[in-house]
Amino acid sequence: MGQRADRFVQCLLAACLWQLAGGSLAAANEFHTPSISALRVEWRAALDQLHTEIGDRSAAAATLSFAVQRRVRASDPRSMPAFVQLSAITSEVFTGIGRSPIPVLLPFDTAAWLEARQNASADRADVARYQAEFQPVDLFHAGPSGYDATFSLAPGAGEGLPHRTFARPVEVQITGSLLVYDLADPAGGKGEPVKSLAAQFPDMRRFIREGYVRYAFTKFGVPYVVSIQCLDSVPKARRLACREAYPIAERFLRALRVVGGLPSRHRRDIASTLAGRPLVPSPDFVYRASGDIIARTGARRQSGRADNTAYSQIRFPLVRVPVAVRSQSFARRDKTRLTDGVYPWRDNFCEDRSFNVGQCSSGFGHQGQDIRPRPCTAEESAEGCDDKQQTIVAVRDSVVIRTPKQQAATLQINTRTEHIRFRYMHMNPSAMDDAGLINGRRLIEGEPIGVVSNYLDRPNGTSRHLHFDVQVFTRDGWLWVNPYTTLVSAYERLIQGRGREFGSEPVTAAASVDVIPTGTIRAAQNVGGEN
C-alpha cells in the first residue's frame, strides 16, 4: 500500500508539472478520463421495504433478523443482518448477489421463496413460479459497482398479456448502479410518466432510446433502468414493436422485490483527469482528431462529434499490428494517404446508419468503430500467418453477455471505479457458440475470443473487420459513447509509442511529461478495497 501511495503522489506531481508546462502539450486534443458520480445508498429505506414485502408471512419473517446493529458502522454488512441472511439464501438462485453494494431488485417473490425454503419445498427447477412466469435468469452479474440481470419471457407466457407476433423469447434487462457516468447528453432525462406504476415508482420515466424502450427510476437513492430491445415501428414477425414491449416491461416492474445486496463503504466521485500516454513518439502512428469523419458521410449530412475521452484503460482488441481504424462503408471517399496503402486512423462513430446514437448530432450513427487488420506479408504467410485467422482478444477481465446464436458478444466490467461494456461484432455466431462465448463466462484480459470475420446476418455479409463499441451506464441506462479515443489510447500502449494527430506538429519525447495513468488512478482509489 505504501508503494502504491508513493507512486500516486509522484504521478500527482507529474500532473502538476504538466499543467505548468502549458503550450502545445496542454492543448485541447489531450485525452482525459471520464467523470463518474458515486451515489449514496439509503439502506434503511431498503430494509423497511424488505420488511414490508415479507409482510405477515411468519415463516419468511422468522428467517431474517431486522434489528439494526448500531455497534458497527452503517457501511458494514453486519449492521443489517437481514441483508446478510437474505443474500446468503438468494445466492442459491442468483450467484454472487452479496457482491452488489446496492439493494438488488429482481422480479422474484422473496417472501414466497423464503417460506417455501423453510418448508423444504423450494425448487430451483420451478423457479419461474416465483418470477411472474419469467424464465430462470439468463444472466446475473453483481460486482462492486452494482448488478446487471437479464430475464426472458417465452412466447405465449404471461397470463393477461395481449397476443404477440414475435417468435422468440423477449429479453428484459435490469441494471442498478452505484456509479453513473456524467455525459454531455442533450437527450438525457426525458421521458413520460407511467401512471399505472406511479404508486410503486413515483419518479419513473418511460422513453424509447437507442433501440430500446426504457423505464428509469430511482429507489433507495440509486438509479435503476429496465429495458427491452424493440422497434419503434409496427410489429414484425421476428422483432418486437416497442408498444408491444410495454405490458411485458410493466409486468416485470410490478414483480420487482428486494432480493439481496450488502452495504459497503461510501465511494467518492471520480473526477475527469488527463489520461496517461506513452512518452516516446511513435514514428508511424498517425490519427485524425476525434469527430473528424469523412465529409458528408454523417447521418443527415451532419458532421461527427469530438470526444477526447478515454473511457477505460483497455488492452487493444487485436493482436497483430499495425491495424487500420477507418470506415468500411465510405473508405473510397477517404483520399488522405500517408504512404502507399497507409491511411491515418479516422473516426467513424457518427457515420450515416439507421441506428439511434444520442451522442451524435443527428441522433443517428454507427455506434462504434471499424477495425481492419493488416494482411500477412509473404514472409509471415510462409510461417503460417493466415489473413482469415486474425486473433481477437478480451480487452479487460470481464463477464460475457451473449445468448446463443447472437451476432454480437458484449464484455462487461464491474469494478469499484467502472461500470462499462464493450461490444464485438462480425464474428461468426456458430464459432462463438462452439467456443462457449455465452452469458456468464468469465474472461481474462488478453484471452483470445475469436478471429476477425465478415458475418452480418449471414457469412460474407460484410467486409472482413471488427466492429468495436463502448457503452457506459447513465440515468438513462446503457448508452453508446465514442470508442475512438479509447482505442487510440489502447493502441499507443500496445505499440509503446505516442501517436501524432494528423495535421499537428510531432510531439517530441523531450517535451513530454508523464501524467497520471488511468490504471494508477484506479489502483489508488482502490487502496484497501476490492477491485
Backbone hydrogen bonds, N-H to C=O, Kabsch-Sander energy under -0.5 kcal/mol:
donor,donor_aa,acceptor,acceptor_aa,energy
5,A,1,M,-2.3
6,D,2,G,-2.5
7,R,3,Q,-2.5
8,F,4,R,-2.2
9,V,5,A,-2.4
10,Q,6,D,-2.4
11,C,7,R,-2.1
12,L,8,F,-2.1
13,L,9,V,-2.3
14,A,10,Q,-2.2
15,A,11,C,-2.3
16,C,12,L,-2.0
17,L,13,L,-2.3
18,W,14,A,-2.2
19,Q,15,A,-2.1
20,L,16,C,-2.2
21,A,17,L,-2.1
22,G,18,W,-1.2
25,L,22,G,-0.7
26,A,22,G,-0.6
26,A,23,G,-1.0
27,A,24,S,-1.4
30,E,27,A,-1.6
32,H,308,N,-2.1
33,T,273,T,-2.9
36,I,270,I,-2.7
37,S,180,V,-3.0
39,L,178,L,-2.4
41,V,39,L,-0.5
42,E,220,F,-2.5
43,W,41,V,-1.2
46,A,42,E,-1.5
47,L,43,W,-2.6
48,D,44,R,-2.3
49,Q,45,A,-2.2
50,L,46,A,-2.5
51,H,47,L,-2.4
52,T,48,D,-2.1
53,E,49,Q,-2.7
54,I,50,L,-2.2
55,G,51,H,-1.5
57,R,54,I,-1.6
58,S,56,D,-1.5
61,A,57,R,-2.8
62,A,58,S,-2.2
63,T,60,A,-1.3
64,L,60,A,-0.6
64,L,61,A,-1.0
66,F,64,L,-0.6
69,Q,79,S,-2.5
70,R,68,V,-0.8
72,V,69,Q,-0.6
76,D,73,R,-1.7
79,S,76,D,-2.5
80,M,77,P,-1.7
82,A,65,S,-0.7
83,F,80,M,-1.3
84,V,80,M,-1.2
85,Q,81,P,-2.8
86,L,82,A,-2.7
87,S,83,F,-2.6
88,A,84,V,-1.7
89,I,85,Q,-1.6
90,T,86,L,-3.0
91,S,87,S,-1.4
92,E,89,I,-1.5
93,V,90,T,-1.8
94,F,90,T,-3.0
95,T,93,V,-0.6
97,I,94,F,-1.6
99,R,96,G,-2.1
100,S,97,I,-1.6
104,V,260,G,-2.6
105,L,103,P,-0.6
106,L,104,V,-0.5
106,L,257,R,-1.9
108,F,106,L,-2.3
109,D,130,Y,-2.8
110,T,108,F,-1.7
113,W,109,D,-2.3
114,L,110,T,-2.8
115,E,111,A,-2.3
116,A,112,A,-2.7
117,R,113,W,-2.5
118,Q,114,L,-2.1
119,N,115,E,-1.7
120,A,117,R,-1.2
121,S,116,A,-3.5
122,A,116,A,-0.9
126,D,123,D,-1.5
127,V,124,R,-1.4
129,R,126,D,-1.4
130,Y,127,V,-1.9
131,Q,128,A,-1.5
133,E,128,A,-1.9
134,F,131,Q,-2.8
135,Q,152,S,-2.8
138,D,150,T,-2.4
139,L,150,T,-1.4
141,H,148,D,-2.7
143,G,146,G,-2.9
146,G,143,G,-1.2
147,Y,176,G,-2.3
148,D,141,H,-2.1
149,A,174,I,-2.3
150,T,139,L,-2.3
151,F,172,V,-2.7
153,L,170,V,-2.0
154,A,152,S,-0.5
157,A,154,A,-2.3
161,L,158,G,-1.9
167,A,237,A,-0.5
170,V,153,L,-2.3
171,E,169,P,-0.5
172,V,151,F,-3.3
173,Q,227,S,-2.7
174,I,149,A,-2.4
175,T,225,V,-1.9
176,G,147,Y,-1.9
177,S,223,P,-1.6
178,L,145,S,-3.8
179,L,145,S,-0.6
180,V,37,S,-2.3
181,Y,473,F,-2.8
182,D,35,S,-2.9
183,L,181,Y,-1.1
185,D,183,L,-1.3
188,G,185,D,-1.5
190,K,187,A,-0.9
192,E,206,R,-2.5
195,K,193,P,-0.7
197,L,194,V,-1.6
198,A,195,K,-1.2
201,F,197,L,-2.8
204,M,201,F,-1.7
205,R,216,A,-2.3
206,R,192,E,-2.6
207,F,214,R,-2.0
209,R,207,F,-0.5
209,R,212,Y,-3.0
212,Y,209,R,-1.3
213,V,228,I,-2.4
214,R,207,F,-3.4
214,R,212,Y,-0.5
215,Y,226,V,-2.8
216,A,205,R,-2.4
216,A,214,R,-0.5
217,F,224,Y,-2.3
219,K,222,V,-2.5
222,V,219,K,-2.0
224,Y,217,F,-2.8
225,V,175,T,-2.2
226,V,215,Y,-2.4
227,S,173,Q,-2.4
228,I,213,V,-1.8
230,C,211,G,-2.2
231,L,240,L,-2.8
233,S,231,L,-2.0
236,K,239,R,-1.8
239,R,236,K,-0.8
242,C,231,L,-2.9
244,E,241,A,-0.6
245,A,241,A,-1.3
246,Y,242,C,-0.9
248,I,244,E,-0.5
249,A,245,A,-2.7
250,E,246,Y,-2.5
251,R,247,P,-1.8
252,F,248,I,-2.0
253,L,249,A,-2.5
254,R,250,E,-2.3
255,A,251,R,-1.1
256,L,253,L,-1.5
257,R,106,L,-2.5
259,V,104,V,-3.1
260,G,104,V,-0.8
262,L,100,S,-2.7
270,I,36,I,-3.0
271,A,269,D,-0.7
275,A,31,F,-2.2
276,G,516,I,-0.5
282,S,498,R,-3.0
286,V,284,D,-0.8
287,Y,500,R,-2.2
288,R,345,W,-2.5
292,D,289,A,-1.9
293,I,291,G,-1.8
297,T,294,I,-1.6
299,A,350,C,-1.0
301,R,298,G,-1.9
302,Q,299,A,-2.0
304,G,291,G,-0.8
310,A,32,H,-2.8
310,A,308,N,-0.5
311,Y,309,T,-1.0
314,I,312,S,-1.0
315,R,395,V,-2.4
319,V,391,T,-1.3
324,A,372,R,-2.7
326,R,324,A,-0.8
326,R,370,D,-0.9
333,R,330,F,-1.6
334,D,331,A,-1.5
335,K,333,R,-1.1
337,R,335,K,-0.7
338,L,342,V,-2.3
339,T,342,V,-1.1
342,V,339,T,-2.1
343,Y,341,G,-0.5
345,W,286,V,-2.1
346,R,325,V,-3.3
351,E,348,N,-1.0
352,D,297,T,-3.0
355,F,365,G,-0.7
357,V,363,G,-2.1
360,C,357,V,-1.8
363,G,360,C,-1.1
365,G,355,F,-2.2
366,H,349,F,-2.1
367,Q,349,F,-1.2
369,Q,468,F,-2.7
371,I,466,L,-2.7
372,R,324,A,-3.4
374,R,322,P,-0.8
381,S,377,T,-2.7
382,A,378,A,-1.9
383,E,379,E,-0.9
383,E,380,E,-0.5
384,G,381,S,-1.6
385,C,380,E,-2.6
389,Q,386,D,-2.1
391,T,389,Q,-0.6
392,I,450,G,-2.9
393,V,317,P,-2.6
394,A,447,E,-2.0
398,S,443,L,-1.8
399,V,412,Q,-1.8
400,V,441,R,-2.6
401,I,410,T,-3.1
402,R,400,V,-0.5
406,Q,403,T,-1.8
409,A,424,Y,-2.2
410,T,401,I,-1.7
411,L,422,F,-3.4
412,Q,399,V,-2.8
412,Q,410,T,-0.5
413,I,420,I,-2.9
415,T,418,E,-2.5
420,I,413,I,-1.8
421,R,471,Q,-2.7
422,F,411,L,-2.5
423,R,469,D,-2.3
424,Y,409,A,-2.9
425,M,467,H,-1.8
426,H,407,Q,-0.7
432,M,428,N,-2.0
433,D,429,P,-2.7
434,D,430,S,-2.5
435,A,431,A,-1.7
436,G,433,D,-1.5
437,L,432,M,-2.6
438,I,436,G,-1.9
439,N,402,R,-2.4
440,G,400,V,-2.5
441,R,438,I,-2.1
443,L,398,S,-2.7
446,G,394,A,-2.9
447,E,444,I,-2.6
449,I,392,I,-3.0
450,G,392,I,-1.0
452,V,390,Q,-2.3
455,Y,426,H,-2.1
456,L,458,R,-2.1
461,G,454,N,-1.2
461,G,458,R,-1.3
462,T,454,N,-1.5
465,H,453,S,-1.7
465,H,463,S,-1.0
466,L,371,I,-2.6
467,H,425,M,-1.5
467,H,465,H,-0.5
468,F,369,Q,-2.7
468,F,466,L,-0.6
469,D,423,R,-1.9
470,V,481,V,-0.7
471,Q,421,R,-2.2
472,V,479,L,-2.0
473,F,419,H,-1.2
474,T,477,G,-1.9
477,G,474,T,-2.1
479,L,472,V,-2.4
481,V,470,V,-2.2
487,L,483,P,-2.4
488,V,484,Y,-2.5
489,S,485,T,-2.7
490,A,486,T,-2.1
491,Y,487,L,-2.7
492,E,488,V,-2.3
493,R,489,S,-1.7
494,L,490,A,-2.0
495,I,491,Y,-2.5
496,Q,492,E,-0.9
497,G,492,E,-1.7
498,R,280,V,-3.0
500,R,285,F,-2.2
502,F,287,Y,-3.2
504,S,501,E,-2.2
511,A,508,T,-0.6
512,S,508,T,-0.8
512,S,509,A,-0.7
521,I,517,P,-2.1
522,R,518,T,-2.5
523,A,519,G,-2.3
524,A,520,T,-2.9
525,Q,521,I,-2.5
526,N,522,R,-1.2
527,V,524,A,-1.0
529,G,526,N,-3.0
